[in-house]
Amino acid sequence: MEKKYASGKGKIKAFFKKNVYYIIMGVCILAIAAMVTVAVVASNNQDGPTDPVINDQQPDDNKPTENPDDNKPTENPDDNKPTENPDPIVFGMPVASADIIKDYAMDSLVFSQTLQQYQVHNGIDFGGEEGTAVLAVYDGTVADVTYDVLNGHVVKIDHGDGLVSYYGSLAEPTLKKGDVIKKGATIGTMSTSATSEMADGAHVHFAVYLNGNVVSPYDYLPVGDK
């Protein structure tokens, strides 16, 4: 047994002696390859992976900064204030002394002494002595001056916004269309020129129209129910 072991050991020594040059060369080559490999790996770890540069600007660099309030409509502090109604128009009286001989009645019938029949009455008849002054109830412009047998001499005054006051059964007035009138100015005098109401004596037939429709004079006069 000992002899076989010694013989094997001698063969190994002989192999190394014979091939020592090649062994040293192989070890050197392996060492060099290992060093190169370590250097490459170390270099890659230091620099990190190189990515292709697509755009060195961030996509949002040129995008304007948006303020969420920029697109909100500008609020006017007065927008939310409740709409204030203008002061209501209050007429003066068409005569200095109010003596009503026939009242406004569009929802009921009143008897006409002249025509001897019941009918509606679209205004208020203020009676008095012939020649009593009739007054403009509010500032405005004379819209029309007319005459017909049934209504007599008529003056209409436009107060704006579709509001018109009507004065019938006047003596012939001196006003003309387009005249500017102030509240309380004399526009004519009472008479019996309206033959459809002649039996009522001298008076002024006062009516009010809004946008062409007759309305109650009491909506504007300082007397009666509002």
Protein Blocks (a to p, Z undefined) as FASTA:
>chain_A
ZZmmmmmmmmmmmmmmmmmmmmmmmmmmmmmmmmmmmmmmmmmmmnopadddfblcdfkl
mpccddfklmpccddfklmpccddddddddddfbfbdcdfbdcdfkbccddfklopacdd
fbdcddddehiacddfbdcddfbdcddfklopaddddebjhiacddehiacdfbdehiac
dehiafbdcdfkbmklmmnopaddddddeehiacdfklmmcgdjZZ
